[in-house]
Protein backbone atom coordinates (compact mmCIF):
# COMPACT_ATOMS: atom_id res chain seq x y z
CA UNK A 1 0.00 0.00 0.00
CA UNK A 2 1.22 3.50 -0.83
CA UNK A 3 1.96 5.80 2.09
CA UNK A 4 0.46 8.83 0.32
CA UNK A 5 -2.10 9.47 -2.40
CA UNK A 6 -5.86 9.83 -2.83
CA UNK A 7 -8.80 7.54 -2.24
CA UNK A 8 -12.08 8.68 -3.79
CA UNK A 9 -10.54 12.16 -4.19
CA UNK A 10 -9.62 12.45 -0.49
CA UNK A 11 -5.89 12.86 0.15
CA UNK A 12 -4.02 10.71 2.65
CA UNK A 13 -0.45 10.70 3.91
CA UNK A 14 0.72 8.05 6.36
CA UNK A 15 4.39 9.03 6.29
CA UNK A 16 5.98 10.26 9.51
CA UNK A 17 5.24 14.01 9.76
CA UNK A 18 8.15 16.42 9.44
CA UNK A 19 8.47 20.09 10.36
CA UNK A 20 9.26 21.01 6.74
CA UNK A 21 6.13 19.26 5.40
CA UNK A 22 3.98 20.76 8.16
CA UNK A 23 5.22 24.26 7.35
CA UNK A 24 4.75 23.64 3.62
CA UNK A 25 1.10 22.72 4.11
CA UNK A 26 0.06 25.01 6.98
CA UNK A 27 1.93 28.26 6.15
CA UNK A 28 2.79 28.37 2.45
CA UNK A 29 2.68 31.71 0.61
CA UNK A 30 3.54 29.93 -2.68
CA UNK A 31 0.46 27.66 -2.64
CA UNK A 32 -2.76 29.48 -3.60
CA UNK A 33 -5.01 26.83 -2.03
CA UNK A 34 -6.62 27.42 1.35
CA UNK A 35 -7.26 23.70 1.91
CA UNK A 36 -4.16 21.52 1.45
CA UNK A 37 -3.58 17.81 2.12
CA UNK A 38 -2.90 16.98 5.76
CA UNK A 39 0.65 16.54 6.97
CA UNK A 40 -0.32 13.18 8.42
CA UNK A 41 -3.56 11.26 8.20
CA UNK A 42 -6.60 11.58 5.96
CA UNK A 43 -8.24 14.76 4.67
CA UNK A 44 -7.23 18.39 4.43
CA UNK A 45 -5.69 21.10 6.58
CA UNK A 46 -5.86 24.90 6.37
CA UNK A 47 -3.08 26.91 4.74
CA UNK A 48 -3.14 29.66 7.37
CA UNK A 49 -1.13 32.08 5.24
CA UNK A 50 -3.73 32.03 2.45
CA UNK A 51 -6.60 32.23 4.96
CA UNK A 52 -5.02 35.32 6.56
CA UNK A 53 -4.38 36.86 3.14
CA UNK A 54 -7.88 36.27 1.74
CA UNK A 55 -10.03 36.50 4.85
CA UNK A 56 -8.37 38.15 7.86
CA UNK A 57 -11.61 38.00 9.87
CA UNK A 58 -11.82 34.20 9.48
CA UNK A 59 -8.12 33.88 10.35
CA UNK A 60 -8.42 35.86 13.57
CA UNK A 61 -11.69 34.12 14.47
CA UNK A 62 -9.92 30.77 14.11
CA UNK A 63 -7.09 32.00 16.34
CA UNK A 64 -9.59 33.26 18.93
CA UNK A 65 -11.37 29.89 19.01
CA UNK A 66 -8.05 28.05 19.30
CA UNK A 67 -6.60 30.18 22.09
CA UNK A 68 -10.00 30.52 23.77
CA UNK A 69 -10.20 26.73 23.95
CA UNK A 70 -6.76 26.55 25.53
CA UNK A 71 -7.70 29.24 28.07
CA UNK A 72 -10.94 27.42 28.91
CA UNK A 73 -9.12 24.14 29.50
CA UNK A 74 -6.54 25.87 31.70
CA UNK A 75 -9.29 27.56 33.70
CA UNK A 76 -11.10 24.24 34.20
CA UNK A 77 -7.85 22.55 35.23
CA UNK A 78 -6.93 25.15 37.84
CA UNK A 79 -10.50 25.53 39.08
CA UNK A 80 -10.89 21.80 39.73
CA UNK A 81 -10.88 20.80 43.37
CA UNK A 82 -8.28 18.25 44.43
CA UNK A 83 -9.54 14.79 45.34
DAMOKA-V581901 format. One record per residue. SS is DSSP state (H for helix, E for strand, C for the rest). PHI is phi in whole degrees, -180 to 180 (none if undefined). D_FIRST is the distance of its C-alpha to the first C-alpha in whole Angstrom. Layout:
ss=SS phi=PHI d_first=D_FIRST
ss=SS phi=PHI d_first=D_FIRST
This chain:
ss=C phi=none d_first=0
ss=C phi=-70 d_first=4
ss=C phi=-89 d_first=6
ss=E phi=-150 d_first=9
ss=E phi=156 d_first=10
ss=E phi=-136 d_first=12
ss=E phi=-126 d_first=12
ss=C phi=54 d_first=15
ss=C phi=82 d_first=17
ss=E phi=-101 d_first=16
ss=E phi=-73 d_first=14
ss=E phi=-139 d_first=12
ss=E phi=-151 d_first=11
ss=C phi=-104 d_first=10
ss=C phi=-73 d_first=12
ss=C phi=-63 d_first=15
ss=C phi=-67 d_first=18
ss=C phi=-125 d_first=21
ss=H phi=-61 d_first=24
ss=H phi=-62 d_first=24
ss=H phi=-69 d_first=21
ss=H phi=-63 d_first=23
ss=H phi=-64 d_first=26
ss=H phi=-61 d_first=24
ss=H phi=-94 d_first=23
ss=H phi=-102 d_first=26
ss=C phi=-148 d_first=29
ss=C phi=-127 d_first=29
ss=C phi=-67 d_first=32
ss=C phi=-83 d_first=30
ss=C phi=-100 d_first=28
ss=C phi=-75 d_first=30
ss=C phi=-75 d_first=27
ss=C phi=-85 d_first=28
ss=E phi=-101 d_first=25
ss=E phi=-121 d_first=22
ss=E phi=-60 d_first=18
ss=C phi=-64 d_first=18
ss=C phi=-68 d_first=18
ss=C phi=-151 d_first=16
ss=E phi=110 d_first=14
ss=E phi=-119 d_first=15
ss=C phi=113 d_first=18
ss=E phi=-124 d_first=20
ss=E phi=-131 d_first=23
ss=E phi=-97 d_first=26
ss=C phi=-81 d_first=27
ss=H phi=-63 d_first=31
ss=H phi=-62 d_first=33
ss=H phi=-68 d_first=32
ss=H phi=-63 d_first=33
ss=H phi=-64 d_first=36
ss=H phi=-68 d_first=37
ss=H phi=-88 d_first=37
ss=C phi=-144 d_first=38
ss=H phi=-57 d_first=40
ss=H phi=-62 d_first=41
ss=H phi=-65 d_first=37
ss=H phi=-61 d_first=36
ss=H phi=-72 d_first=39
ss=H phi=-66 d_first=39
ss=H phi=-63 d_first=35
ss=H phi=-62 d_first=37
ss=H phi=-63 d_first=39
ss=H phi=-65 d_first=37
ss=H phi=-62 d_first=35
ss=H phi=-72 d_first=38
ss=H phi=-65 d_first=40
ss=H phi=-65 d_first=37
ss=H phi=-64 d_first=37
ss=H phi=-63 d_first=41
ss=H phi=-63 d_first=41
ss=H phi=-64 d_first=39
ss=H phi=-64 d_first=41
ss=H phi=-62 d_first=45
ss=H phi=-63 d_first=43
ss=H phi=-64 d_first=43
ss=H phi=-77 d_first=46
ss=H phi=-81 d_first=48
ss=C phi=-60 d_first=47
ss=C phi=-83 d_first=49
ss=C phi=-67 d_first=49
ss=C phi=-74 d_first=49
